[in-house]
Amino acid sequence: MENESTGQPNTVSASSAPELGGARGLPTAPAPAEAESSPRVWGTSLIHLGGLWKFGMRFFRALSRPPYEFKEIIRQLNVIGFRSLSLVSVVGVVIGAVLTMQSRPVMIKFGAEAFIPAMVAISVMRELSPVLISVILGGRVGAGIGAELGSMRASEQIDAMDVAALDPYKYLVFTRVVACMIALPLLCIYADFLALIGSWIVERVEAGMSVNLFVNSVVSSVEFSDYLPGVAKTIFFGFTIGVVGCYEGYNSTGGTEGVGKSATDAAVTSSLLIILLDVLFVKLTLMIWPP
């Protein structure tokens, strides 16, 4: 093709021509980023766990050094505990109702229909209620704490507390961890009660069971060793949720983008640690109170 002004053919330099790949002239795809090696991933995870452990141990040092921010602890109890009641209420009733509906056909098949209230009560108190409530609140509370402290780190509010000679760990972290350790057992007890109500509703509709018969069946079957371990381990689950959420938010980096990452990491890490810790607590329970 000729240039109209000069009559000379147009030429395209190699530097201005688009980069073509292959014989068909298709654009060359960018090379994929190299995947991190397994040793590097494991090393990063171990460093993260080490930092989380060290961060959690600072809680006990703060516990031994009064004064304490009781007003902030009460405010966090309202945020963490009271505002979770609606969620825990729905989950508690559903746990009891679904467990009863699922187990009822099997229990009838073996002629053990009368043991349904006792089976539901023991299953809920020992395992289902503590773990499910803790995992659900690990997502809600852990992500909320991570996002809140992450935004404070991004806006340099935590740095301002350091400059003002205030202890941000004592005010921001200690209070939230204590609130989690208090609120979670109370919410677990509340969920246990609602789960039994949900189970009774199903039994009332399906078999016409009275309240007195249901309560007598539960009371005569449940022992102290069935109830105490489930409530006790929620204290440690609450500690885990509080420490993980505060750690991710307190050490957030990357501005506003890091806030979202802190919230996600807090929810995922706390839920995973709760499940792993539950395995340990089940083993300890069976050793202390053998069946």
C-alpha positions as CSV (number, residue, x, y, z in Angstrom):
1,M,0.0,0.0,0.0
2,E,1.5,3.4,-1.1
3,N,1.7,6.7,0.7
4,E,-0.5,9.2,-1.1
5,S,1.9,12.1,-0.6
6,T,5.2,10.4,-1.5
7,G,4.1,7.5,-3.6
8,Q,6.4,5.2,-1.5
9,P,5.2,2.0,0.1
10,N,4.3,2.2,3.8
11,T,6.6,0.2,6.1
12,V,6.1,-0.8,9.7
13,S,9.1,-1.0,12.0
14,A,9.7,-4.0,14.1
15,S,9.6,-1.8,17.2
16,S,6.1,-0.4,16.5
17,A,4.6,-3.7,15.3
18,P,2.4,-5.6,17.8
19,E,4.1,-8.6,19.3
20,L,2.8,-11.7,17.7
21,G,3.1,-15.3,18.8
22,G,3.0,-18.5,16.8
23,A,2.6,-19.1,13.1
24,R,-1.0,-17.8,13.1
25,G,0.0,-14.3,14.5
26,L,-1.9,-14.7,17.8
27,P,-1.0,-12.5,20.7
28,T,1.4,-14.1,23.1
29,A,-0.2,-14.9,26.5
30,P,1.7,-13.5,29.6
31,A,3.7,-16.1,31.5
32,P,1.9,-17.4,34.6
33,A,3.4,-16.4,37.9
34,E,5.5,-19.1,39.6
35,A,3.7,-20.9,42.3
36,E,5.2,-20.7,45.8
37,S,7.2,-23.7,46.8
38,S,5.8,-26.0,49.6
39,P,8.7,-25.3,52.0
40,R,8.1,-21.5,51.6
41,V,4.4,-21.9,52.3
42,W,5.0,-24.1,55.4
43,G,7.6,-21.6,56.6
44,T,5.2,-18.7,56.2
45,S,2.5,-20.7,58.1
46,L,4.8,-21.5,61.0
47,I,5.9,-17.9,61.3
48,H,2.2,-16.9,61.3
49,L,1.4,-19.4,64.1
50,G,4.4,-18.3,66.1
51,G,3.3,-14.7,65.9
52,L,-0.2,-15.7,66.9
53,W,1.1,-17.7,69.9
54,K,3.3,-14.8,71.1
55,F,0.4,-12.4,70.6
56,G,-1.9,-14.6,72.7
57,M,0.6,-15.0,75.5
58,R,0.6,-11.2,75.9
59,F,-3.0,-11.6,77.1
60,F,-1.8,-13.3,80.4
61,R,0.7,-10.6,81.0
62,A,-2.0,-8.0,80.6
63,L,-4.2,-10.0,82.9
64,S,-1.7,-9.7,85.7
65,R,-1.4,-6.0,85.4
66,P,-4.4,-4.0,86.6
67,P,-6.3,-1.7,86.2
68,Y,-8.8,-3.1,83.7
69,E,-11.1,-1.4,81.3
70,F,-14.4,-2.7,82.7
71,K,-16.5,-0.2,80.7
72,E,-15.0,-1.3,77.5
73,I,-15.4,-5.0,78.4
74,I,-19.1,-4.4,79.1
75,R,-19.5,-2.6,75.8
76,Q,-17.8,-5.5,73.9
77,L,-20.1,-7.9,75.7
78,N,-23.0,-6.0,74.2
79,V,-21.4,-6.1,70.8
80,I,-20.3,-9.7,70.8
81,G,-22.9,-11.3,73.0
82,F,-26.2,-9.5,73.0
83,R,-26.1,-8.7,69.2
84,S,-25.5,-12.4,68.5
85,L,-28.7,-13.5,70.3
86,S,-30.9,-13.5,67.2
87,L,-28.4,-15.6,65.3
88,V,-27.8,-18.1,68.1
89,S,-31.6,-18.4,68.7
90,V,-32.3,-19.5,65.2
91,V,-29.3,-21.9,65.1
92,G,-30.2,-23.4,68.5
93,V,-33.8,-24.2,67.6
94,V,-32.8,-25.6,64.2
95,I,-30.1,-27.9,65.7
96,G,-32.6,-29.5,68.1
97,A,-35.4,-29.8,65.5
98,V,-33.2,-31.2,62.7
99,L,-31.4,-33.7,64.9
100,T,-34.7,-35.0,66.2
101,M,-36.3,-35.3,62.7
102,Q,-33.2,-37.0,61.3
103,S,-32.8,-39.5,64.2
104,R,-36.5,-40.3,64.8
105,P,-37.0,-42.8,61.9
106,V,-33.9,-44.7,62.9
107,M,-34.8,-44.8,66.6
108,I,-38.3,-46.0,65.7
109,K,-36.8,-48.8,63.5
110,F,-34.9,-50.1,66.5
111,G,-37.7,-49.6,69.0
112,A,-35.9,-46.8,70.9
113,E,-38.3,-43.9,70.3
114,A,-38.4,-43.2,74.1
115,F,-34.7,-42.4,74.1
116,I,-34.9,-39.6,71.5
117,P,-35.0,-36.8,74.1
118,A,-32.0,-38.2,76.0
119,M,-30.0,-38.8,72.7
120,V,-30.7,-35.2,71.5
121,A,-29.8,-33.7,74.8
122,I,-26.5,-35.5,75.2
123,S,-25.5,-34.9,71.5
124,V,-26.3,-31.2,71.7
125,M,-24.7,-30.5,75.1
126,R,-21.5,-32.5,74.4
127,E,-20.7,-31.6,70.9
128,L,-23.1,-30.0,68.5
129,S,-24.0,-26.8,70.3
130,P,-20.5,-25.8,71.5
131,V,-18.8,-26.5,68.2
132,L,-21.5,-25.1,65.8
133,I,-22.1,-22.0,67.9
134,S,-18.4,-21.3,68.2
135,V,-17.7,-21.8,64.5
136,I,-20.6,-19.5,63.5
137,L,-19.5,-16.8,66.0
138,G,-15.9,-17.3,64.8
139,G,-17.1,-16.1,61.4
140,R,-19.2,-13.3,62.7
141,V,-17.3,-12.0,65.7
142,G,-13.8,-12.9,64.4
143,A,-14.3,-11.1,61.1
144,G,-15.9,-8.1,62.8
145,I,-13.0,-7.7,65.2
146,G,-10.4,-8.2,62.4
147,A,-12.1,-5.6,60.3
148,E,-12.5,-3.1,63.2
149,L,-8.9,-3.3,64.3
150,G,-7.7,-3.4,60.7
151,S,-9.4,-0.2,59.9
152,M,-8.0,1.4,63.1
153,R,-4.5,0.3,62.0
154,A,-5.1,1.6,58.5
155,S,-6.2,5.0,59.8
156,E,-3.3,5.1,62.3
157,Q,-5.5,5.2,65.4
158,I,-3.4,2.4,67.0
159,D,-0.2,4.3,66.3
160,A,-1.8,7.4,67.9
161,M,-2.5,5.5,71.1
162,D,1.1,4.4,71.2
163,V,2.2,8.1,70.8
164,A,-0.2,9.1,73.6
165,A,1.5,6.6,76.0
166,L,-1.6,4.4,76.0
167,D,-1.4,0.6,75.8
168,P,-3.4,-0.3,72.7
169,Y,-3.2,-4.0,73.5
170,K,-4.7,-3.5,77.0
171,Y,-7.6,-1.4,75.7
172,L,-8.3,-3.0,72.3
173,V,-7.2,-6.6,72.5
174,F,-7.5,-7.6,76.2
175,T,-11.1,-6.3,76.5
176,R,-12.3,-8.1,73.3
177,V,-10.7,-11.4,74.3
178,V,-12.3,-11.3,77.8
179,A,-15.7,-10.4,76.3
180,C,-15.4,-13.4,74.0
181,M,-14.5,-15.7,76.8
182,I,-17.5,-14.6,78.8
183,A,-20.1,-14.3,76.1
184,L,-19.4,-17.7,74.3
185,P,-20.3,-20.0,77.3
186,L,-23.4,-18.0,78.0
187,L,-24.5,-18.2,74.4
188,C,-23.7,-21.9,74.4
189,I,-26.0,-22.5,77.4
190,Y,-28.7,-20.4,75.7
191,A,-28.4,-22.5,72.5
192,D,-28.6,-25.7,74.5
193,F,-31.9,-24.6,76.0
194,L,-33.3,-23.6,72.7
195,A,-32.2,-26.8,71.0
196,L,-34.2,-28.8,73.6
197,I,-37.2,-26.6,72.9
198,G,-36.8,-27.3,69.2
199,S,-36.5,-31.1,69.9
200,W,-39.6,-31.0,72.1
201,I,-41.6,-29.2,69.4
202,V,-40.9,-31.9,66.9
203,E,-41.7,-34.6,69.4
204,R,-44.9,-32.9,70.3
205,V,-46.0,-32.7,66.7
206,E,-44.9,-36.2,65.7
207,A,-45.7,-38.2,68.8
208,G,-47.7,-35.9,71.1
209,M,-45.1,-36.0,73.8
210,S,-45.9,-33.9,76.9
211,V,-43.5,-31.4,78.4
212,N,-43.2,-33.3,81.6
213,L,-42.3,-36.6,79.9
214,F,-39.7,-34.8,77.7
215,V,-38.1,-33.0,80.7
216,N,-38.1,-36.2,82.9
217,S,-36.4,-38.1,80.1
218,V,-33.7,-35.5,79.7
219,V,-33.1,-35.0,83.4
220,S,-32.8,-38.7,84.1
221,S,-30.3,-39.3,81.3
222,V,-28.0,-36.2,81.3
223,E,-25.2,-36.2,83.8
224,F,-22.8,-33.5,85.0
225,S,-20.1,-35.0,82.8
226,D,-22.2,-34.5,79.8
227,Y,-22.9,-30.8,80.4
228,L,-19.7,-29.4,81.9
229,P,-17.1,-30.3,79.2
230,G,-19.2,-28.7,76.4
231,V,-19.6,-25.4,78.3
232,A,-16.0,-25.4,79.6
233,K,-14.4,-25.8,76.1
234,T,-16.3,-22.8,74.8
235,I,-14.2,-20.6,77.1
236,F,-11.1,-21.7,75.2
237,F,-13.0,-21.3,71.9
238,G,-13.9,-17.8,72.9
239,F,-10.2,-17.1,73.7
240,T,-9.2,-18.4,70.3
241,I,-11.8,-16.3,68.4
242,G,-10.8,-13.2,70.3
243,V,-7.0,-13.6,69.9
244,V,-7.2,-14.6,66.2
245,G,-9.5,-11.7,65.3
246,C,-7.4,-9.2,67.2
247,Y,-4.1,-10.6,65.9
248,E,-5.2,-10.3,62.2
249,G,-6.6,-6.8,62.7
250,Y,-3.8,-5.5,64.9
251,N,-1.2,-6.6,62.4
252,S,-3.1,-5.6,59.3
253,T,-1.1,-4.1,56.4
254,G,-1.9,-2.8,53.0
255,G,-4.4,-0.1,53.9
256,T,-8.1,-0.7,53.0
257,E,-7.3,-3.8,51.0
258,G,-5.6,-5.3,54.1
259,V,-8.8,-4.7,56.2
260,G,-10.7,-7.1,54.0
261,K,-7.9,-9.7,54.1
262,S,-7.7,-9.4,57.9
263,A,-11.4,-10.1,58.3
264,T,-11.3,-13.1,56.0
265,D,-8.2,-14.5,57.6
266,A,-9.7,-14.1,61.1
267,A,-12.9,-16.0,60.2
268,V,-11.1,-18.8,58.5
269,T,-8.3,-19.2,61.0
270,S,-10.5,-19.1,64.1
271,S,-12.9,-21.7,62.6
272,L,-10.1,-24.0,61.7
273,L,-8.5,-23.8,65.1
274,I,-11.8,-24.4,66.8
275,I,-12.3,-27.6,64.9
276,L,-8.7,-28.8,65.7
277,L,-9.0,-27.8,69.4
278,D,-12.3,-29.7,69.6
279,V,-10.5,-33.0,68.7
280,L,-8.1,-32.4,71.6
281,F,-10.9,-31.5,74.1
282,V,-12.9,-34.6,73.1
283,K,-9.9,-36.8,73.9
284,L,-9.3,-35.1,77.2
285,T,-13.0,-35.4,78.1
286,L,-12.9,-39.2,77.5
287,M,-9.8,-39.5,79.6
288,I,-11.2,-37.6,82.5
289,W,-14.8,-39.0,82.3
290,P,-14.5,-42.4,80.6
291,P,-17.7,-43.9,79.3
